Amino acid sequence: MADLDPRVTPARPDLASAKLRGKVKAARFADGVAQEVIAGIAPLRKDPAHDAPLLTEALRGERVTVYESDEEGWAWGQLARDGYVGYLPAAALLAPGAAPTHKVAALRTFVFPGPSIKLPPMDALPLGAEIAVTGAQDTFTVTDTGGYLPSRHLVPLDATEPDFVAVAERFAGVPYLWGGKTSLGLDCSGLVQVALQAAGVTCPRDSDMQEKALGKPSSLAGLQRGDLVFWKGHVAIALGRNSMIHANAHHMAVAVEPAADAIGRIAASGSQVTSVRRLK
């Protein structure tokens, strides 16, 4: 198992995915059960505890393969979208319903119990959350679970944003949150992943994974809009030759700043740029 990344490998000493039989050692193996995220946002944690580190977040409509559910209300499984493994609140999951047909295109939208903005919202869905649409009423779209969402905040599931950098810029000022990937808070790689996924680009979760998987080598000297600049444990998106946007703990927010300032500040803390990757 030494060559398997534990972040995306559903294996523990006591339990592993049946697909890993012969590849890892475990006391038992399981096929897993398909589940769907029914909450707007579901935290995926390192351990089955509410104060355990947040690894990432799963969004409404995302599929999960659950290998174990315990009596404390935790489900251990693997996200279908990026393969991340961890513990989710079991209450945020249900057996899959109708296949999603649309996704949220606004940074955040509300789900109402009826076709009126004056009703108290039942939930809030972030950019990228997926729903199954069954109808429409006035300016609202109706979901298979009876929720009403503003139709202008939704697009068909196969719709893509033309410019992932513009998507990232919409998050400017959002608080920094380790493991986050919504407008309530997100981290550097979460910003990159959410923006690229909105543009229809498959993207791993963490910055080291992104550095290995995305684009082709480029350089700081020829920095262009959309280039990804990587450090050990960090990533930023170039807005052009002289500026970049990134979620970072220095500003504790998604910030736009001169590239030279960011590179110099991070270098002063002991970290140099490891690569620049160009997606096109």
C-alpha atoms as one frame of an Amber mdcrd trajectory, in Angstrom:
protein
   0.000   0.000   0.000   3.088   2.216   0.130   2.467   3.555  -3.384  -1.244
   4.217  -2.803  -2.243   7.701  -1.673  -4.223   7.271   1.578  -6.247  10.391
   0.799  -7.917   8.635  -2.137  -7.523   4.999  -1.077 -10.491   3.548   0.862
  -8.443   1.316   3.118  -7.935   1.008   6.870  -6.265  -1.820   8.790  -9.702
  -3.172   9.717 -11.633  -2.429   6.510 -11.022  -1.728   2.841 -12.864  -1.569
  -0.439 -13.365  -4.927  -2.112 -11.749  -3.389  -5.208  -8.479  -3.264  -3.261
  -8.427  -6.962  -2.420  -4.941  -8.232  -3.156  -3.522  -4.704  -3.163  -3.829
  -3.844   0.534  -4.005  -5.720   3.812  -7.208  -5.393   5.809  -9.153  -7.497
   8.286 -12.167  -7.429   5.984 -13.311  -6.054   2.659 -16.637  -4.526   1.608
 -18.281  -3.615  -1.678 -19.694  -0.408  -0.272 -23.140   1.118  -0.640 -23.998
   3.995  -2.979 -25.252   7.088  -1.161 -26.044  10.675  -2.103 -25.338  13.901
  -0.226 -28.680  15.480   0.677 -27.348  18.392   2.751 -26.207  21.592   1.074
 -22.696  20.993   2.408 -21.413  17.872   4.175 -18.032  17.981   5.936 -15.652
  15.127   5.211 -13.392  14.693   8.235 -10.204  12.819   9.007 -11.735  11.007
  11.970 -15.317  10.272  13.116 -15.617  13.310  15.379 -17.070  16.796  14.939
 -13.805  18.381  16.072 -11.649  16.268  13.730  -9.742  18.088  10.957 -11.827
  19.014   7.918 -10.344  17.313   4.858 -12.793  18.622   2.269 -16.502  19.162
   1.722 -19.078  17.227  -0.286 -21.903  19.142  -1.945 -25.580  18.408  -2.450
 -26.130  15.713  -5.074 -22.606  14.295  -4.854 -22.368  10.513  -4.821 -20.477
   8.664  -2.100 -19.558   4.999  -1.703 -20.054   4.196   1.983 -18.129   1.248
   3.413 -19.179   1.569   7.032 -21.731   3.446   9.141 -21.350   3.425  12.922
 -23.723   3.884  15.835 -22.353   7.362  16.493 -23.742   8.661  13.203 -20.629
   8.617  11.034 -20.226   7.110   7.568 -16.786   6.210   6.246 -16.573   6.349
   2.483 -15.168   7.758  -0.740 -16.446  10.695  -2.777 -17.194   9.892  -6.413
 -16.158  13.277  -7.780 -12.541  13.481  -6.647 -12.019  10.187  -4.808 -11.350
  11.685  -1.391 -11.824   9.342   1.565 -13.013  10.229   5.043 -15.877  10.421
   7.513 -19.186  12.139   6.735 -22.217  12.701   8.977 -24.522   9.796   8.106
 -27.516  12.126   8.480 -26.261  14.045   5.425 -26.601  10.945   3.226 -29.408
   8.903   1.724 -29.815   6.267  -0.958 -29.509   7.972  -4.373 -32.686   9.528
  -5.708 -33.346  10.780  -9.213 -30.245  11.511 -11.275 -29.221  15.194 -11.130
 -30.234  17.315 -14.100 -29.109  20.791 -13.037 -26.490  22.465 -10.889 -26.150
  25.707  -8.972 -24.380  28.448 -10.937 -24.623  31.183  -8.280 -22.128  31.353
  -5.427 -25.002  30.387  -3.131 -28.759  30.001  -3.456 -31.651  29.166  -1.163
 -34.084  26.257  -1.273 -37.599  27.384  -0.350 -40.541  25.180   0.688 -42.774
  26.929  -1.867 -42.680  29.419  -4.756 -42.110  32.524  -2.627 -38.975  34.335
  -1.466 -40.878  35.332   1.686 -40.912  31.749   2.971 -38.142  30.656   5.365
 -35.468  28.747   3.389 -35.068  25.035   4.055 -31.423  24.964   2.981 -28.716
  26.870   1.128 -26.846  25.298  -1.789 -23.358  26.331  -2.932 -21.932  26.712
  -6.408 -21.668  23.271  -8.005 -24.367  21.573  -5.950 -26.481  19.254  -8.102
 -30.252  18.720  -8.080 -32.892  16.791 -10.022 -35.486  19.100 -11.580 -39.081
  17.960 -12.002 -40.832  21.164 -12.987 -41.147  24.932 -12.765 -43.504  27.462
 -11.219 -43.271  31.176 -11.904 -39.610  32.129 -11.440 -38.802  28.971  -9.461
 -37.510  25.536 -10.370 -38.997  22.580  -8.503 -36.804  19.679  -7.397 -37.647
  16.000  -6.996 -37.659  16.502  -3.209 -40.181  19.353  -3.338 -37.795  22.268
  -2.963 -38.132  25.544  -4.872 -35.032  27.341  -6.131 -34.688  30.586  -8.108
 -34.462  29.418 -11.715 -31.892  32.089 -12.575 -29.422  30.446 -10.170 -29.459
  27.097 -11.987 -27.985  25.751 -15.225 -28.171  22.337 -16.918 -25.739  19.781
 -15.521 -23.584  19.851 -18.663 -23.281  23.668 -18.783 -19.757  25.017 -18.324
 -18.329  28.407 -17.462 -16.175  29.862 -20.275 -13.477  31.235 -17.962 -12.477
  29.451 -14.762 -10.436  32.464 -13.659 -13.575  34.621 -13.694 -15.239  32.017
 -11.474 -12.349  32.234  -9.009 -12.588  36.038  -8.995 -16.194  35.811  -7.820
 -14.858  34.361  -4.552 -12.697  37.415  -3.754 -13.081  38.282  -0.071 -14.468
  34.881   0.952 -12.913  33.754   4.277 -10.107  31.212   4.278 -11.173  27.806
   5.571  -8.905  24.773   5.582 -10.745  22.034   3.686 -13.531  24.370   2.559
 -14.836  24.690  -0.994 -17.838  27.049  -0.844 -18.527  30.779  -0.491 -18.727
  30.274   3.290 -15.011  29.515   3.258 -12.433  27.684   1.191  -8.740  26.971
   0.919  -6.267  27.457  -1.924  -6.793  24.134  -3.681 -10.519  24.245  -2.992
 -10.716  27.526  -4.909  -8.873  25.993  -7.869 -10.974  22.829  -7.820 -14.334
  24.617  -7.615 -13.415  27.093 -10.356 -12.104  24.417 -12.716 -15.041  22.090
 -12.124 -17.420  24.937 -12.967 -15.573  25.201 -16.282 -15.933  21.474 -16.899
 -12.336  20.555 -16.050 -11.702  17.501 -13.881  -9.537  18.558 -10.962  -8.043
  16.719  -7.951  -8.609  18.106  -4.462  -5.186  19.003  -3.040  -2.509  21.301
  -4.450   0.174  18.594  -4.781  -2.292  16.435  -6.713  -3.185  19.390  -8.912
   0.463  20.159  -9.613   0.997  16.617 -10.876  -2.241  16.303 -12.851  -2.955
  19.679 -14.432  -1.516  21.482 -17.433   1.970  21.730 -18.863   5.116  23.342
 -17.459   5.476  27.103 -17.877   7.446  29.814 -16.100   7.055  32.900 -13.953
   8.771  34.948 -16.633   5.933  34.292 -19.055   3.081  34.294 -16.548  -0.346
  34.467 -18.212  -3.948  34.636 -17.054  -5.046  31.174 -15.932  -1.581  29.844
 -15.120  -1.393  27.953 -11.840   1.512  28.866  -9.569   2.517  26.191  -7.065
   4.485  26.138  -3.850   4.791  23.217  -1.451   1.275  23.061  -0.002  -0.087
  26.082  -1.845  -1.459  27.172  -5.210  -2.508  30.490  -6.767  -4.177  31.449
 -10.029  -2.497  34.096 -12.205  -4.770  36.928 -13.304  -2.128  38.138 -15.722
   1.588  38.823 -15.771   1.620  40.840 -12.555  -1.206  39.668 -10.283  -2.785
  36.540  -8.844  -5.738  35.378  -6.789  -5.510  32.788  -4.036  -7.131  31.693
  -0.811  -4.436  32.100   1.801  -3.880  32.189   5.545  -1.948  35.479   5.399
  -5.049  37.425   4.393  -7.366  34.751   5.882  -9.399  35.234   2.731  -9.415
  34.864  -1.025  -7.264  37.806  -2.047  -6.058  39.461  -5.232  -2.527  40.805
  -4.923   0.567  41.609  -6.989   2.373  38.424  -7.964   5.721  39.812  -6.793
   4.317  40.567  -3.339   2.886  37.067  -2.890   5.983  35.328  -4.215   8.280
  37.480  -2.049   6.234  37.032   1.113   6.007  33.273   0.699   9.721  33.058
  -0.107  10.484  34.972   3.101   8.622  32.281   5.007  10.908  29.650   3.472
   8.944  28.393   0.495   9.885  28.877  -3.148   7.699  28.427  -6.219   7.938
  24.774  -7.259   6.285  25.069 -10.677   3.996  27.027 -12.955   1.432  25.008
 -14.904  -0.426  26.238 -18.000  -3.783  24.605 -18.716  -4.058  25.619 -22.374
